[in-house]
Amino acid sequence: ASAVATVGTYAVTATNPTPGGGTSAGATFTVTTPAPTIASFTPTSGPASTATVTTTVTVTGTYFTGATAVTLNGVAITASRW
């Protein structure tokens, strides 16, 4: 499993022992990063933001590694920690 734990393209071959064996032609196996999944966020509501009022929202889930943006109702928000 650790051989395919990193995103990338890998050659896959099959080998049979001699006599009469050999190695097959290679085929390609590509490991991709799954899309992020939101499991939950808190709080689920809060006051409207103003210059003096902000609400911290904690988002939990999986596959956030490498996430580049978070939006709320289509508006990009500033993340304090990924």
N, C-alpha and C positions, 0 to 999 in steps of 0.2 A: 504493500500500500504506500509506503514512503517513496517509492520510485515515481509515483504519479501525484505527489502531494503539492508539487509546484506547477503553476500555470505554464504551459508551453506545449510544444509539439514533440512527440516521441516516436521513434521507429520501433515497430513490433516485428519480431521474427520468430520462427519456430525452428528448432534444431533436433534432428534425429541422429542417434549414434551410428558410427561405422560398424560394420561394413554396409555400404549402400546408402548411408545417411547423408546428411548435409544440412545446410541452412537455407531456409526459404527466402524468397524475395521479401523485402521489407514492405510493411504497410504502415500507415500513419495513424497515430492515436493522439487526439488533441485534448488537453486538460484546460478547461475554462473556469473562470470565476463565476459562481452562481450570483444571481441578482440578490441584493440585500432584501431581507425580510423583516418587517416590523412586527414584533410580538406584542408590544404594549407601549404606551406612553402615559406619563403623568405630569401634571394633572390633566384631566380630560376637558377642563374649562378654566377660564381665567378672565381677568379684566382686560379691556382694550388697552393696548400699549400706547403710551404717550412719551413725551420727552423725559418724564420723571417716573413713569410706571412701566416696569418690564415684568414679564413672567418667564421663569426658567422652566423649560419643558425637558423632561428626561425621556429619551427614546431608547428602548431596549429591543434587541433582536439578534439576528445572525447575519454573517457575511458583510459586516460594515467595513472590513479592511479595504482600504483604498477608496472608500466613499468620497465623492468630491462635492456633493451638494445635498442640502436638505431644504425642502420647500414646505410651506404651510399655505394651503389653498392656492398653490401656484406661485407664491412669492418666496424668493430665496431668503433664508434666515441665516444668521451668523451662528456658527457652532463654536462653543468654547472648548470643546474637547471631542475628539473622534474616538 
